[in-house]
Amino acid sequence: MEWYFILLIIIGGILLITLLLYPFILSYILYAIHMVKTKKTKWIRDCSSYKNEEQVKMWNDGLEYIKQYKDKIEPVDIYNGKLHLFGEFVNINAKKTVIIMGGRCECLYYSYYYAKPYLENDVNVLVIDSRAHGLSDGKINTAGFKEADDLLCWVKFIHDKYNQEEIYLQGTCIGSATTIYLLSNPDCPSYVTKVVADSLFRTYYETFWYHMVELKRPTKPYIDITFTFYKWFGKVDAKNDGPIYRIDKLKENTKILFLQSLEDKYVFKEHTLELYEKCNLKEKEYHFLKYGNHSHIRINQVEEYDNYIIDFIKK
């Protein structure tokens, strides 16, 4: 056989193998980009998107607002197993504290953007670096599942060390999912009494899908393969588990407020209504606000957003 025939066979074999492996290679890249802290400078204490004007404004407004409380801020840290986790506690000597959970990619500084309605209504604020974010240890973002175990540690820490009578939770996107997973945990303490769920999705798989559609990225079969990698390496089933599977198992005597934008491209009105209807809590309410993309509700109607929270925590 001539040498060039052998070369053609080799090249053809390489191309065939590449074609067969391509969906898995692309899917793993998606997994690594969105779920894994692949370098030390990823998900650090910095604005997550300088290309997004609203994101930058939220970042700057939060940091500017919290300056007036700089003498009240205490750095705090805990351990959950081998993970060393970091936060900041804004201690105004109140007897109630809200723990504000940001979304994927967000460090604790971002959460200060949501602090105003609490601090101005006699509620301390704890902001935290979720695992793999900011200064906290960790490599994989697990879409709220394992972060809920971390949140349980934070809840107990802030209650015990600072003698807090009640703990509130506020989350955005994955932060909201984290609060739901904690509330569905039988070990969730009775002093966790109120939850604000901003932009809560039914499953992370679903909202991730709509995110890829908006970005005009490939979907099938890549997203399914991506979430298979997620299940293998992250040890979470973000496709077949999520808030919609937990919302009917929340700790009794807790109150929940759903806040959702009608312009959200990842979570739709019918999704929120389904979550609300399935929620087992007696004291629950929802409000749809007109403007804002996913997780950007407050910046588009600050007064209305804050008033819903103030009314909720005063009830």
NORBEL-V438594 format. One record per residue. N is the residue number from 1. PHI is phi in whole degrees, -180 to 180 (999 if undefined). OMEGA is omega in whole degrees, -180 to 180 (* if undefined). Layout:
N/PHI/OMEGA + N/PHI/OMEGA
This chain:
1/999/-179 + 2/-64/-176 + 3/-61/-177 + 4/-74/174 + 5/-69/177 + 6/-62/179 + 7/-62/179 + 8/-63/179 + 9/-64/180 + 10/-64/179 + 11/-62/179 + 12/-62/178 + 13/-65/178 + 14/-63/179 + 15/-63/-180 + 16/-65/179 + 17/-63/179 + 18/-62/180 + 19/-62/-179 + 20/-69/-177 + 21/-86/-174 + 22/-53/-180 + 23/-59/-179 + 24/-75/179 + 25/-65/-180 + 26/-63/-180 + 27/-65/178 + 28/-67/177 + 29/-62/177 + 30/-59/179 + 31/-60/-178 + 32/-65/-179 + 33/-66/-169 + 34/-96/-173 + 35/-118/-171 + 36/-122/173 + 37/-81/-171 + 38/-84/177 + 39/-154/-175 + 40/-64/-177 + 41/-87/179 + 42/-91/178 + 43/59/179 + 44/-85/180 + 45/-80/-180 + 46/-153/177 + 47/-60/-174 + 48/-77/-179 + 49/-156/177 + 50/-76/178 + 51/-84/-178 + 52/-100/-175 + 53/-60/-180 + 54/-66/180 + 55/-63/180 + 56/-64/180 + 57/-65/178 + 58/-61/179 + 59/-60/-177 + 60/-68/-180 + 61/-63/179 + 62/-64/-180 + 63/-67/179 + 64/-68/-179 + 65/-62/-172 + 66/-75/179 + 67/-58/-178 + 68/-69/180 + 69/-111/-172 + 70/-59/179 + 71/-81/180 + 72/-103/-174 + 73/-87/178 + 74/-118/173 + 75/-69/-179 + 76/-133/178 + 77/-154/179 + 78/-141/172 + 79/-120/166 + 80/-122/-172 + 81/65/-180 + 82/-87/-177 + 83/-83/174 + 84/-95/-173 + 85/-117/-173 + 86/-124/178 + 87/-155/173 + 88/-135/-178 + 89/-111/176 + 90/-92/-171 + 91/-100/177 + 92/-103/178 + 93/64/174 + 94/-89/-180 + 95/-101/178 + 96/-129/179 + 97/-134/170 + 98/-105/173 + 99/-101/-177 + 100/-100/-178 + 101/-106/177 + 102/-81/179 + 103/-90/178 + 104/-61/180 + 105/84/-172 + 106/-100/175 + 107/-90/-175 + 108/-66/-179 + 109/-61/179 + 110/-61/-176 + 111/-68/178 + 112/-62/179 + 113/-60/-176 + 114/-100/-171 + 115/-80/-169 + 116/-55/-176 + 117/-63/178 + 118/-85/-177 + 119/-61/-179 + 120/-86/176 + 121/-133/170 + 122/62/175 + 123/-131/174 + 124/-64/-179 + 125/-129/171 + 126/-115/174 + 127/-113/-173 + 128/-135/168 + 129/-86/177 + 130/-63/179 + 131/-52/-179 + 132/73/179 + 133/-122/177 + 134/56/-179 + 135/-92/-175 + 136/-75/176 + 137/-69/176 + 138/125/-178 + 139/-121/-174 + 140/-116/170 + 141/-82/-174 + 142/-102/174 + 143/60/175 + 144/102/-175 + 145/-66/180 + 146/-79/175 + 147/-62/178 + 148/-66/175 + 149/-67/176 + 150/-64/-179 + 151/-62/177 + 152/-60/177 + 153/-65/179 + 154/-65/-180 + 155/-59/-179 + 156/-66/-180 + 157/-62/-174 + 158/-70/177 + 159/-68/-174 + 160/-75/-175 + 161/-73/-174 + 162/-110/176 + 163/52/-180 + 164/-82/-179 + 165/-83/179 + 166/-139/174 + 167/-121/172 + 168/-103/176 + 169/-128/169 + 170/-132/179 + 171/-131/174 + 172/-127/180 + 173/55/180 + 174/-61/175 + 175/-61/177 + 176/-65/178 + 177/-60/179 + 178/-59/-180 + 179/-65/179 + 180/-66/180 + 181/-64/177 + 182/-66/-178 + 183/-65/179 + 184/-90/177 + 185/-85/180 + 186/-56/-179 + 187/-85/179 + 188/-62/-175 + 189/-67/-178 + 190/-70/-178 + 191/-80/168 + 192/-83/-167 + 193/-116/-176 + 194/-141/-178 + 195/-136/172 + 196/-110/-178 + 197/-110/-179 + 198/-97/176 + 199/59/-180 + 200/-75/179 + 201/-95/175 + 202/-77/172 + 203/-142/177 + 204/-65/178 + 205/-56/-177 + 206/-66/-178 + 207/-69/176 + 208/-65/178 + 209/-59/-179 + 210/-65/177 + 211/-64/179 + 212/-66/177 + 213/-63/180 + 214/-62/-179 + 215/-81/-178 + 216/61/176 + 217/-95/179 + 218/-64/-178 + 219/-113/180 + 220/-82/-7 + 221/-90/-167 + 222/-64/-177 + 223/-67/178 + 224/-63/178 + 225/-67/178 + 226/-56/-178 + 227/-76/170 + 228/-70/174 + 229/-59/180 + 230/-59/180 + 231/-68/-179 + 232/-68/-172 + 233/-93/-179 + 234/-89/-180 + 235/61/175 + 236/-134/178 + 237/-105/-175 + 238/-78/176 + 239/-94/-174 + 240/-105/175 + 241/-142/-178 + 242/162/-178 + 243/-53/-178 + 244/-65/179 + 245/-91/-176 + 246/-116/-169 + 247/-66/179 + 248/-96/-178 + 249/-127/-175 + 250/-77/-179 + 251/-58/-179 + 252/-64/178 + 253/64/173 + 254/-109/178 + 255/-109/-178 + 256/-134/177 + 257/-122/175 + 258/-96/175 + 259/-121/-174 + 260/-144/177 + 261/-91/176 + 262/-75/179 + 263/-99/-178 + 264/-62/-178 + 265/-95/-178 + 266/-114/179 + 267/-126/-174 + 268/-103/-177 + 269/-54/-178 + 270/-66/177 + 271/-66/-180 + 272/-64/179 + 273/-64/177 + 274/-65/177 + 275/-61/-179 + 276/-63/-178 + 277/-65/-178 + 278/-81/-179 + 279/-60/-175 + 280/-85/-175 + 281/-75/179 + 282/-76/-178 + 283/-101/-178 + 284/-145/178 + 285/-154/177 + 286/-138/175 + 287/-141/174 + 288/-99/177 + 289/-105/-169 + 290/-70/-165 + 291/-122/173 + 292/113/174 + 293/-75/-176 + 294/-53/178 + 295/72/180 + 296/-116/-178 + 297/-79/-172 + 298/-59/-173 + 299/-64/-178 + 300/-94/174 + 301/-162/-171 + 302/-61/-175 + 303/-63/-180 + 304/-63/180 + 305/-60/-178 + 306/-65/180 + 307/-64/176 + 308/-62/180 + 309/-70/180 + 310/-61/178 + 311/-60/-177 + 312/-66/-176 + 313/-77/179 + 314/-88/-178 + 315/-70/*
